């Protein structure tokens, strides 16, 4: 009978065999640090959870009705020692979790440039980051390599041990860019840019996908992240440059149309201002860019004449692209060229050279603290003795 019970558990073991524990076995240093946060936080909480669960079973068994040998004290109501244990242990754990969260929030800020390649390998001056511009489309991913002038759909490649700087946006609805083996997820939103810094420390092919539901083709919105050696990455770039595809603005407007389960596509050349136009929502010829409109509004706008500065769309998405100011979908016509439109100022946060202050050591004394223990606190409305 016991053997039959064990056999009945085999199907559940088979189901567990299909689980992917990539979050606990990542391929990048950022994801490894995030895993450590999860593990340490879980262990700290289990210090309370496990004893509580064990004591629940212990008390239920020891003080069961049939156990007449157990002491019966209906008048008992307080124990100072027990109160100290009950309150001090959770308080210490909360303090530890707070410190851990505070450090992790700053050290793993996705906008912060990397301070190291791995735990035993700091960043060096020769480790120039790989710039990748990411665009979430319906329902596919576009990756642009501005330093190499190539692009890819539904495939991302990067060399091992080289920092990666992602600039992320979307063409329509909000999405979420996530490669569990590399780093945490970060949102992609139209007309906005988010950033992510990461590094891969192991060669291999890992899964990336959208972690935010975005419509009918959401289930097929995934891609392969290839972590390659330096030589293999150069081969991948060379392969992209031999592709017959080119990605200009007109090509992008066709690519942007909703489609599902798109195959991998490489592009040998990319319009150098394409990502800037996507981010500013002005890929269509003649359309005013968002940054241009904001700059004009900051100067007081175009006045009443600006109401007539509209042109009909040459391409519309479900006949609703742009602002419906008239009988046909229209948009505000651009005044400046793409070369005249400046990029938004960089908000990149550099990694600290010295992590000591983040750990609480060597911090300067707060200005409201007394310089000497014998001094009277100014916060109490009293003056120091020297001023008495």
Residue pairs with C-beta under 8 A, 6 or more apart in sequence:
22 180
22 181
22 206
22 207
23 31
23 35
23 38
23 180
24 35
24 38
24 39
26 32
26 34
26 35
26 180
26 181
26 182
27 181
27 182
27 200
27 201
27 202
27 204
27 206
27 227
28 181
28 182
28 183
28 198
28 199
28 200
28 201
28 202
29 114
29 116
29 117
29 118
29 119
29 199
29 201
30 108
30 114
30 182
30 183
30 184
30 197
30 198
30 199
31 180
31 181
31 182
31 183
31 184
31 198
32 119
32 201
33 104
33 107
33 108
34 104
34 108
34 183
34 184
37 100
37 104
37 108
40 100
41 97
41 100
44 93
44 96
44 97
44 100
45 93
45 97
47 89
47 93
48 89
48 90
48 93
61 67
62 70
63 70
64 70
99 360
103 358
103 359
106 112
106 358
107 115
107 355
107 358
108 184
109 349
110 183
110 184
110 186
110 194
110 195
110 196
110 197
111 195
111 197
111 347
111 348
111 349
112 197
112 348
112 349
112 350
112 351
113 129
113 163
113 165
113 197
113 348
113 349
113 350
113 351
114 123
114 129
114 163
114 197
114 198
114 199
114 351
115 122
115 123
115 351
115 352
115 353
115 355
116 122
116 123
116 351
117 123
117 127
117 161
117 163
117 199
117 201
118 161
118 199
118 201
121 161
123 163
123 351
127 161
127 162
127 163
128 162
128 163
129 162
129 163
129 164
129 165
129 197
130 145
130 147
130 158
130 159
130 162
130 163
130 164
130 165
131 145
131 146
131 147
131 165
131 167
132 143
132 144
132 145
132 156
132 158
132 164
132 165
132 166
132 167
133 143
133 144
133 145
133 146
133 166
133 167
133 168
133 169
133 275
134 141
134 142
134 143
134 144
134 166
134 167
134 168
134 169
134 177
134 188
135 141
135 142
135 143
135 144
135 168
135 169
135 170
135 171
135 188
135 275
135 278
136 168
136 169
136 170
136 171
136 175
136 177
136 188
136 210
136 214
137 170
137 171
137 172
137 255
137 256
138 171
138 172
138 173
138 214
138 215
138 217
138 256
138 257
138 258
138 259
139 210
139 214
139 215
139 216
139 217
139 218
139 220
139 221
139 258
139 259
139 260
139 262
140 153
140 154
140 221
140 255
140 259
140 262
141 153
141 154
141 156
141 177
141 208
141 210
141 221
141 223
142 151
142 152
142 153
142 255
143 151
143 152
143 153
143 155
143 156
144 151
144 247
144 270
144 274
144 275
145 151
145 152
145 237
145 240
145 270
146 270
146 272
146 275
148 237
148 240
148 241
149 269
149 270
149 272
150 237
150 240
150 241
150 243
150 266
150 267
150 268
150 269
150 270
151 240
151 247
151 266
151 267
151 270
152 240
152 264
152 265
152 266
152 267
153 255
153 262
153 264
153 265
153 266
153 267
154 222
154 223
154 224
154 262
154 263
154 264
154 265
155 223
155 224
155 226
155 264
155 266
156 179
156 208
156 223
156 224
156 225
156 226
157 225
157 226
157 228
157 233
157 236
158 164
158 200
158 225
158 226
158 227
158 228
158 233
159 200
159 227
159 228
159 229
159 230
159 232
159 233
160 200
160 201
160 202
160 203
160 227
160 228
160 229
160 230
161 199
161 200
161 201
162 199
162 230
163 197
163 198
163 199
164 182
164 197
164 198
164 199
164 200
165 195
165 196
165 197
165 348
166 177
166 186
166 195
166 196
166 197
166 198
167 193
167 195
167 275
168 177
168 186
168 187
168 188
168 193
168 194
168 195
168 196
169 188
169 189
169 190
169 191
169 192
169 193
169 194
169 275
169 278
169 279
170 188
170 189
170 190
171 190
171 256
171 278
172 190
172 317
173 190
173 214
173 215
174 187
174 188
174 189
174 190
174 212
174 214
175 187
175 188
175 189
175 210
175 212
175 214
175 221
176 185
176 186
176 187
176 188
176 210
176 211
176 212
177 185
177 186
177 187
177 188
177 196
177 208
177 210
177 211
178 184
178 185
178 186
178 208
178 209
178 210
178 211
179 198
179 206
179 207
179 208
179 225
180 206
180 207
181 200
181 204
181 206
181 207
181 225
182 198
182 200
182 206
182 208
182 225
183 196
183 197
183 198
185 211
186 194
186 195
186 196
187 194
187 212
188 194
190 281
191 279
191 280
191 281
191 290
192 279
193 279
193 344
195 347
195 348
200 225
200 227
202 227
203 227
203 228
203 229
204 227
205 224
205 225
205 226
205 227
206 224
206 225
206 227
207 222
207 224
207 225
208 222
208 223
208 224
208 225
209 221
209 222
209 223
210 218
210 221
210 222
214 221
215 258
216 258
216 260
217 258
217 259
217 260
217 261
220 260
220 261
220 262
224 264
226 236
228 236
239 266
240 266
240 267
240 268
241 268
242 268
243 265
243 266
243 267
243 268
244 268
245 251
245 265
245 266
245 267
245 268
246 267
246 268
246 269
246 270
247 255
247 267
247 269
247 270
247 271
247 274
248 271
248 274
249 271
249 274
249 277
249 283
249 284
249 285
252 271
252 274
252 278
252 283
253 283
253 284
253 315
256 283
256 317
257 317
271 277
273 338
273 339
274 283
276 338
276 341
276 343
277 283
277 289
277 338
279 290
280 289
280 290
280 291
280 292
280 341
281 287
281 289
281 290
282 288
282 289
282 290
282 292
282 334
284 313
284 314
284 315
284 331
285 314
286 311
286 333
286 334
287 311
287 322
287 331
287 332
287 333
287 334
288 309
288 331
288 332
288 333
288 334
288 335
289 334
289 336
289 338
289 341
291 341
291 342
291 344
292 334
292 335
292 336
292 341
293 332
296 302
296 306
296 335
302 309
306 332
309 332
309 333
310 325
310 326
310 330
310 331
310 332
310 333
311 330
311 331
311 333
312 328
312 329
312 330
313 321
313 322
313 328
313 329
313 330
313 331
315 321
316 322
316 329
319 329
320 329
321 329
321 331
322 329
322 330
322 331
323 329
323 330
323 331
323 332
324 330
352 358
356 362
357 363
365 371
368 378
368 379
370 376
370 377
370 378
370 384
374 385
375 384
375 385
376 382
376 383
376 384
376 385
378 384
